[in-house]
Amino acid sequence: MMARAAMDNTLGPQAIARNRATTTDTTLYALVSAIAEEVAVKVKSEIASHVQHLAVRVQPTLLNVKEAAVYLGRSEQSVQHLIFEKELPVVRVGRRVHLDRRDLDAWIEKNKY
């Protein structure tokens, strides 16, 4: 503390003000840099999580009866009934029955009032 006081006495008021301004600028720069690093880390994390969600959101075109029932908000039995009545076209692979999402959308549009 004494050395600082002695130094302040040897330096003029303008030199002291410049020294304090330089110290303040350096401190401010360090603070801004630290904040920028933290923001960059958070932004990268958010972008990565959004990219993962986009990859998960890819929807299959063909749905089984259970998935189609959920998609339409109906029971599996009602979807099977619509298939039996030929109101919903199906894609058969062996014994498996699949419904095209576009056909389900067309059925929804057709049955709107």
C-alpha positions as CSV (number, residue, x, y, z in Angstrom):
1,M,0.0,0.0,0.0
2,M,2.9,2.3,0.8
3,A,4.6,1.5,-2.5
4,R,1.4,2.4,-4.3
5,A,1.1,5.7,-2.5
6,A,4.7,6.5,-3.3
7,M,4.2,5.6,-6.9
8,D,1.0,7.7,-7.0
9,N,3.1,10.7,-5.8
10,T,5.7,10.3,-8.5
11,L,3.1,9.9,-11.3
12,G,1.0,12.8,-12.4
13,P,-2.8,12.7,-12.2
14,Q,-3.1,12.0,-15.9
15,A,-0.7,9.0,-15.7
16,I,-2.6,7.6,-12.8
17,A,-5.9,8.0,-14.7
18,R,-4.4,6.3,-17.7
19,N,-3.1,3.4,-15.6
20,R,-6.5,2.9,-13.9
21,A,-8.2,3.1,-17.3
22,T,-5.8,0.5,-18.7
23,T,-6.5,-1.8,-15.8
24,T,-10.2,-1.2,-16.1
25,D,-10.0,-2.0,-19.9
26,T,-8.0,-5.1,-19.3
27,T,-10.5,-6.3,-16.6
28,L,-13.4,-5.5,-18.8
29,Y,-11.9,-7.3,-21.8
30,A,-11.3,-10.4,-19.6
31,L,-14.9,-10.3,-18.3
32,V,-16.3,-9.9,-21.8
33,S,-14.1,-12.8,-23.1
34,A,-15.2,-15.0,-20.3
35,I,-18.9,-14.2,-21.0
36,A,-18.4,-14.8,-24.7
37,E,-16.9,-18.2,-24.1
38,E,-19.8,-19.2,-21.8
39,V,-22.4,-18.1,-24.4
40,A,-20.5,-20.0,-27.2
41,V,-20.6,-23.2,-25.1
42,K,-24.3,-22.8,-24.4
43,V,-25.2,-22.0,-28.0
44,K,-23.2,-25.0,-29.3
45,S,-25.0,-27.2,-26.7
46,E,-28.5,-25.9,-27.8
47,I,-27.6,-26.4,-31.5
48,A,-26.5,-29.9,-30.9
49,S,-29.7,-30.8,-29.0
50,H,-31.8,-29.3,-31.8
51,V,-30.0,-31.3,-34.4
52,Q,-30.5,-34.5,-32.4
53,H,-34.3,-33.7,-32.1
54,L,-34.5,-33.1,-35.8
55,A,-32.9,-36.5,-36.5
56,V,-35.4,-38.1,-34.1
57,R,-38.4,-36.3,-35.8
58,V,-38.0,-38.2,-39.1
59,Q,-41.4,-40.0,-39.5
60,P,-41.8,-43.3,-41.3
61,T,-44.1,-43.2,-44.4
62,L,-45.6,-46.6,-43.7
63,L,-47.3,-47.3,-40.4
64,N,-48.6,-50.5,-38.9
65,V,-52.2,-50.8,-37.7
66,K,-51.4,-49.8,-34.1
67,E,-49.4,-46.7,-35.2
68,A,-52.1,-45.8,-37.7
69,A,-54.7,-46.0,-34.9
70,V,-52.7,-43.6,-32.8
71,Y,-52.2,-41.3,-35.7
72,L,-55.9,-41.2,-36.4
73,G,-57.0,-41.1,-32.8
74,R,-59.0,-44.3,-33.2
75,S,-58.9,-47.8,-31.9
76,E,-57.0,-50.6,-33.6
77,Q,-60.3,-52.4,-34.2
78,S,-61.8,-49.3,-35.9
79,V,-58.8,-49.1,-38.2
80,Q,-59.0,-52.8,-39.0
81,H,-62.7,-52.2,-39.8
82,L,-61.8,-49.4,-42.2
83,I,-59.3,-51.6,-43.9
84,F,-61.9,-54.5,-44.2
85,E,-64.5,-52.0,-45.6
86,K,-61.7,-50.9,-48.1
87,E,-62.0,-47.3,-46.9
88,L,-58.3,-47.3,-46.2
89,P,-55.9,-48.7,-48.8
90,V,-53.1,-50.9,-47.4
91,V,-49.6,-52.1,-48.4
92,R,-49.2,-55.8,-47.7
93,V,-45.8,-57.3,-47.2
94,G,-46.4,-61.0,-46.6
95,R,-49.0,-61.1,-43.8
96,R,-48.0,-57.7,-42.5
97,V,-50.3,-54.8,-43.2
98,H,-49.0,-51.2,-43.5
99,L,-50.8,-48.0,-44.1
100,D,-49.3,-45.1,-46.0
101,R,-49.4,-41.8,-43.9
102,R,-50.5,-39.9,-47.1
103,D,-53.5,-42.3,-47.4
104,L,-54.4,-41.6,-43.8
105,D,-54.1,-37.9,-44.4
106,A,-56.4,-38.2,-47.5
107,W,-58.9,-40.2,-45.4
108,I,-58.9,-37.4,-42.8
109,E,-59.5,-34.7,-45.5
110,K,-62.2,-36.8,-47.2
111,N,-64.1,-37.2,-43.9
112,K,-64.0,-33.5,-42.8
113,Y,-67.3,-31.7,-42.8
